[in-house]
Amino acid sequence: MFRNDGDIFYRKKAMHCEDRDLWMRMISGGKKLVVSSKIVLYYRVHGGSLSSTNSKTQKALIDQVIRWHKQRLKTGKDDYDSFEVASLVKNEGDVEKKNQQRKIKSIFLSDLPSNEVSTAIKSYWQQRGFFSWKLSIFLYLICSAPQSLSTMIREKIRKNWE
């Protein structure tokens, strides 16, 4: 934990390894970090996690974060601003599409009313097309059922997905 004076933040291009980038920028910026021997949280690992579904991109970005760290140590700055993330993620499919799907899945699993979930799915279809993600059709149909039935089904699915 630390007091942020507004100059420490996550960088968007370090997706899937934002923490590592933050820590390495703090270290190269002269901050001291201490690793506590106390367990303060548990991290759940599952097949649908970002680490699992984007492992190639994550590894490539971790390597890039290390290069940035070495650049900062050597020159005092890094080439973050000129770096193009697309050069690393092109082989793992459409990252934006995956992020939108995760967002819809999160909304579906939330306590939001079914009509708000349906609206999010329709928005996804407008951008990506009706058949671009077949699971979204199933989720939409569940949300189209009467509210009590939809809520019951969503609760059962939530238990299985979580």
WOKAQUI-V590031 format. One record per pair of residues at least 12 apart in sequence whose C-alpha atoms are under 10 Angstrom apart, sorted by the first residue. I is the first residue (numbers start at 1). J is the second residue. If there is no record, write none. Layout:
I:J  I:J
This chain:
1:33  1:34  2:33  8:22  8:23  8:25  8:26  9:21  9:22  9:25  9:26  10:22  10:23  10:25  11:80  12:85  13:61  13:65  13:80  13:81  13:83  13:84  13:85  13:86  14:58  14:61  14:62  14:64  14:65  14:80  14:85  15:50  15:57  15:58  15:61  15:62  15:85  16:50  16:51  16:54  16:55  16:57  16:58  16:59  16:61  16:62  17:50  17:51  17:57  17:58  17:59  17:60  17:61  17:62  17:65  18:58  18:61  18:62  18:65  20:61  20:62  20:65  20:66  21:61  21:62  21:64  21:65  21:66  21:68  21:69  22:65  23:69  24:65  24:66  24:68  24:69  24:70  24:72  25:65  25:66  25:68  25:69  25:72  25:73  25:77  25:78  26:69  27:69  27:73  28:68  28:69  28:70  28:71  28:72  28:73  28:74  28:76  28:77  29:69  29:72  29:73  29:76  29:77  46:162  48:102  48:161  49:102  50:98  50:99  50:102  53:92  53:98  54:89  54:92  54:93  54:95  54:98  55:92  56:88  56:89  56:91  56:92  57:85  57:86  57:88  57:89  57:90  57:91  57:92  57:95  58:88  58:89  59:88  60:85  60:88  60:89  61:85  61:88  61:89  64:80  64:83  64:85  64:88  65:78  65:80  67:79  68:80  97:124  97:127  97:128  97:132  97:133  98:133  100:120  100:121  100:124  100:128  101:121  101:124  101:133  101:135  101:136  103:120  103:121  103:124  104:117  104:118  104:119  104:120  104:121  104:123  104:124  104:136  104:139  105:117  105:121  105:135  105:136  105:139  105:158  105:161  106:158  107:120  107:121  108:120  108:121  108:136  108:139  108:140  108:142  108:143  108:154  108:155  108:157  108:158  109:154  109:155  109:156  109:157  109:158  109:159  109:161  109:162  110:154  110:155  110:158  111:151  111:154  111:155  112:151  113:143  113:147  113:150  113:151  114:139  114:140  114:142  114:143  114:144  114:145  114:146  114:147  114:148  114:150  114:151  114:154  115:140  115:143  115:144  115:147  116:143  117:139  117:140  117:142  117:143  117:144  118:136  118:137  118:139  118:140  118:141  118:142  118:143  118:144  119:140  119:143  120:140  121:136  121:137  121:139  121:140  121:143  122:136  122:137  122:140  124:136  125:137  139:154  142:154
